[in-house]
C-alpha cells in the first residue's frame, strides 16, 4: 500500500463517484445553486432554456459525457513541480490537449481556495463550437477535514466538489494563464502546465490498468468501461519532443481501441502503433509525396502532426519507412485525393 495520501489508484476512486454525481445529483445541486444566484457558464442553447432545472440538467449531461469518454491522467508530486515550472508556449489549446476529453488529478494541488480547500482535479472536453470546455473540482474530503462542511457532503457530491468551469473558444489562449494576480491563475497555470509537460515530454508516462473491482463497478453501475490511468513522473531527459503516444491519442481521439499488436514491431515503429475502429492495427505516419496525388507533408515542424494519418502496419512494412525529424515515421504509401490512403486489403489486420 502506498504511503502517499493521493496515490495513482485514487484517480479511479475520484473519477467513478464524480461520474456518478453527474448522472444523479448534479442537476438538482446545480439548479439549487442557480436559484441562489450562482452563475454558471452555459452554451447559448442551454442559456436559452426557460427553466433553471432544464439548464442545470443540460450542463450535468454535458459534464457526464465528458467524464464518460475521458482519458484519465495522474501527476505525482514531482511531476506537479515540473508542471509548475515548465515554460508555456503560446498556441491554440486544441494543439496542446493530450486527449480530446480528460480527467486529471494532481497529487500536489495547483492552488488552494481562500478557504484552504485544494483544487484536486480538472476535466475537459470538446465544446459546442469546437473549442474546449474545462471544469475544475475541489477536494471535498479536505473540506470535511477543515470543518468547512459535514460528512454528508461526501454522500451528496462525492470526494470532489464542482468548483468552476470555463469555455475556451477555438484557437484561444486564455489570459489567465499569464496573469498571476488573477484569482484563477493557479488553476489555469496548473492545468496548462500539466498539458505542456505532457506535450513536451518533460514528464514520462506509465499506464496503470483499473483494478477488477473498479472495472466491475464501472460496467455495472455506470455502463462504461474504466480506462487505464496515465500516470506521469518527471522525465529523465527533461523532454523536448512530444511523445508519440500523445500524438496518436490526440490525432485519433475517439477512434481508438486498446488492443496491442500481436506481432513484434521495430523499436522505432512501436510507439506509433494504434488500433483504429474499422481500420484495425495501424501506424500513425506521415506520407511522403512520392507521386502526383500523394498527400504532402505539412509545412514546418509545428504542423507535421496535422499531416499524420493511420496506415495499416503491413502496408508500412511493405512500402518501407524512414524516421524523420521529431521521430515521425515517413512512408511512401499512395494517397488518393478522393479515396484517401490506398492499401491492399490483405494488409488489414483486425
DATABEL-V601850 format. One record per backbone hydrogen bond with DSSP energy under -0.5 kcal/mol. CO is the residue of the C=O (numbers start at 0). NH is the residue of the N-H. E is the energy in kcal/mol with one decimal. If there is no record, write none. Layout:
BEGIN
co=CO nh=NH e=E
co=CO nh=NH e=E
END
This chain:
BEGIN
co=3 nh=6 e=-0.6
co=6 nh=9 e=-1.9
co=7 nh=10 e=-2.1
co=8 nh=11 e=-0.5
co=8 nh=12 e=-1.0
co=9 nh=13 e=-1.7
co=10 nh=14 e=-2.6
co=11 nh=15 e=-2.4
co=12 nh=16 e=-0.5
co=13 nh=17 e=-1.4
co=14 nh=18 e=-2.6
co=15 nh=19 e=-2.3
co=16 nh=20 e=-2.3
co=17 nh=21 e=-1.9
co=18 nh=22 e=-1.3
co=19 nh=23 e=-1.8
co=20 nh=25 e=-2.7
co=24 nh=28 e=-2.6
co=25 nh=29 e=-3.2
co=26 nh=30 e=-1.9
co=27 nh=31 e=-2.1
co=28 nh=32 e=-1.9
co=29 nh=33 e=-2.2
co=30 nh=34 e=-2.2
co=31 nh=35 e=-1.1
co=32 nh=37 e=-2.3
co=33 nh=36 e=-1.6
co=42 nh=45 e=-0.8
co=42 nh=46 e=-2.6
co=43 nh=47 e=-1.4
co=45 nh=48 e=-1.6
co=50 nh=54 e=-1.8
co=51 nh=55 e=-2.6
co=52 nh=56 e=-2.1
co=53 nh=57 e=-2.1
co=54 nh=58 e=-2.2
co=55 nh=59 e=-2.3
co=56 nh=60 e=-2.4
co=57 nh=61 e=-2.1
co=58 nh=62 e=-2.2
co=59 nh=63 e=-2.5
co=60 nh=64 e=-2.1
co=61 nh=65 e=-1.9
co=62 nh=66 e=-2.4
co=63 nh=67 e=-2.7
co=64 nh=68 e=-1.3
co=66 nh=69 e=-0.9
co=70 nh=102 e=-2.3
co=71 nh=229 e=-3.0
co=72 nh=104 e=-2.1
co=73 nh=75 e=-0.6
co=73 nh=231 e=-2.9
co=74 nh=106 e=-2.4
co=75 nh=79 e=-2.5
co=76 nh=80 e=-1.6
co=77 nh=81 e=-1.6
co=78 nh=82 e=-2.4
co=79 nh=83 e=-1.6
co=80 nh=84 e=-1.0
co=81 nh=84 e=-0.7
co=81 nh=85 e=-1.8
co=87 nh=89 e=-0.6
co=91 nh=94 e=-1.4
co=92 nh=95 e=-1.9
co=92 nh=96 e=-1.7
co=100 nh=70 e=-2.3
co=101 nh=123 e=-1.9
co=102 nh=72 e=-2.8
co=103 nh=121 e=-2.0
co=104 nh=74 e=-2.3
co=106 nh=108 e=-0.7
co=110 nh=118 e=-2.5
co=112 nh=115 e=-2.3
co=116 nh=112 e=-3.2
co=117 nh=119 e=-0.6
co=117 nh=138 e=-2.2
co=119 nh=105 e=-2.3
co=120 nh=136 e=-2.8
co=121 nh=103 e=-2.9
co=122 nh=134 e=-2.7
co=123 nh=101 e=-1.9
co=124 nh=132 e=-3.0
co=126 nh=129 e=-1.8
co=130 nh=126 e=-2.2
co=131 nh=133 e=-0.5
co=131 nh=167 e=-3.3
co=132 nh=124 e=-1.4
co=133 nh=165 e=-2.6
co=134 nh=122 e=-2.9
co=135 nh=162 e=-2.6
co=135 nh=163 e=-1.3
co=136 nh=119 e=-2.2
co=136 nh=120 e=-1.9
co=137 nh=139 e=-0.9
co=137 nh=160 e=-2.3
co=138 nh=142 e=-1.7
co=139 nh=143 e=-2.1
co=140 nh=144 e=-2.1
co=141 nh=145 e=-2.1
co=142 nh=147 e=-2.5
co=142 nh=148 e=-0.8
co=143 nh=146 e=-1.3
co=149 nh=152 e=-1.7
co=150 nh=153 e=-1.4
co=150 nh=154 e=-0.8
co=151 nh=155 e=-1.7
co=152 nh=156 e=-2.8
co=152 nh=157 e=-0.8
co=153 nh=157 e=-0.7
co=158 nh=139 e=-1.8
co=158 nh=140 e=-0.9
co=160 nh=137 e=-2.8
co=163 nh=135 e=-3.1
co=165 nh=133 e=-2.7
co=165 nh=167 e=-0.5
co=166 nh=168 e=-0.6
co=167 nh=131 e=-2.8
co=168 nh=171 e=-1.6
co=171 nh=92 e=-1.3
co=173 nh=176 e=-1.1
co=174 nh=177 e=-1.4
co=175 nh=178 e=-1.3
co=178 nh=181 e=-2.3
co=181 nh=184 e=-2.0
co=183 nh=187 e=-2.1
co=184 nh=188 e=-3.5
co=185 nh=189 e=-2.2
co=186 nh=190 e=-2.1
co=187 nh=191 e=-3.0
co=188 nh=192 e=-2.1
co=189 nh=193 e=-1.7
co=190 nh=194 e=-2.6
co=191 nh=195 e=-2.4
co=192 nh=196 e=-2.5
co=193 nh=197 e=-2.1
co=194 nh=198 e=-2.6
co=195 nh=199 e=-2.5
co=196 nh=200 e=-0.6
co=196 nh=201 e=-1.5
co=196 nh=202 e=-1.4
co=197 nh=200 e=-0.6
co=197 nh=242 e=-0.6
co=201 nh=234 e=-2.6
co=203 nh=232 e=-2.0
co=205 nh=230 e=-2.6
co=206 nh=208 e=-0.5
co=207 nh=228 e=-2.9
co=210 nh=213 e=-0.5
co=210 nh=214 e=-2.6
co=211 nh=215 e=-2.5
co=212 nh=216 e=-2.3
co=213 nh=217 e=-2.5
co=214 nh=218 e=-1.9
co=215 nh=219 e=-2.8
co=216 nh=220 e=-2.4
co=216 nh=221 e=-0.8
co=217 nh=221 e=-1.0
co=217 nh=223 e=-2.0
co=218 nh=222 e=-0.7
co=224 nh=226 e=-0.6
co=227 nh=71 e=-0.8
co=227 nh=229 e=-0.5
co=228 nh=207 e=-2.5
co=228 nh=230 e=-1.1
co=229 nh=73 e=-2.1
co=230 nh=205 e=-2.1
co=231 nh=75 e=-2.0
co=232 nh=203 e=-3.1
co=242 nh=245 e=-0.7
co=242 nh=246 e=-1.6
co=243 nh=247 e=-2.7
co=244 nh=248 e=-2.4
co=245 nh=249 e=-2.1
co=246 nh=250 e=-2.9
co=247 nh=251 e=-2.5
co=249 nh=252 e=-0.8
co=251 nh=254 e=-2.4
co=254 nh=276 e=-3.0
co=256 nh=258 e=-1.6
co=256 nh=274 e=-0.6
co=265 nh=268 e=-1.3
co=265 nh=269 e=-2.1
co=266 nh=270 e=-0.6
co=268 nh=271 e=-2.0
co=269 nh=272 e=-1.6
co=271 nh=283 e=-2.2
co=273 nh=275 e=-0.7
co=273 nh=281 e=-3.2
co=274 nh=256 e=-2.4
co=275 nh=278 e=-2.1
co=275 nh=279 e=-2.7
co=279 nh=275 e=-2.7
co=280 nh=312 e=-1.6
co=281 nh=273 e=-2.2
co=282 nh=284 e=-0.7
co=282 nh=310 e=-2.2
co=284 nh=308 e=-2.7
co=285 nh=330 e=-2.0
co=287 nh=289 e=-2.0
co=290 nh=293 e=-2.2
co=293 nh=295 e=-0.6
co=297 nh=299 e=-0.5
co=299 nh=302 e=-1.7
co=299 nh=303 e=-0.5
co=300 nh=303 e=-1.0
co=302 nh=305 e=-0.9
co=302 nh=306 e=-0.6
co=303 nh=306 e=-1.8
co=304 nh=307 e=-1.3
co=306 nh=286 e=-0.6
co=308 nh=284 e=-2.8
co=310 nh=282 e=-2.6
co=311 nh=315 e=-1.8
co=312 nh=316 e=-2.4
co=313 nh=317 e=-2.1
co=314 nh=318 e=-2.3
co=315 nh=319 e=-2.1
co=321 nh=323 e=-0.6
co=321 nh=329 e=-3.0
co=323 nh=326 e=-1.9
co=324 nh=327 e=-0.8
co=327 nh=323 e=-3.1
co=328 nh=285 e=-3.2
co=329 nh=321 e=-2.2
co=330 nh=287 e=-2.2
co=330 nh=332 e=-0.7
co=333 nh=341 e=-2.5
co=335 nh=339 e=-2.7
co=339 nh=335 e=-3.6
co=340 nh=342 e=-0.6
co=343 nh=346 e=-2.7
co=344 nh=347 e=-1.5
co=346 nh=313 e=-0.7
co=348 nh=280 e=-2.4
END
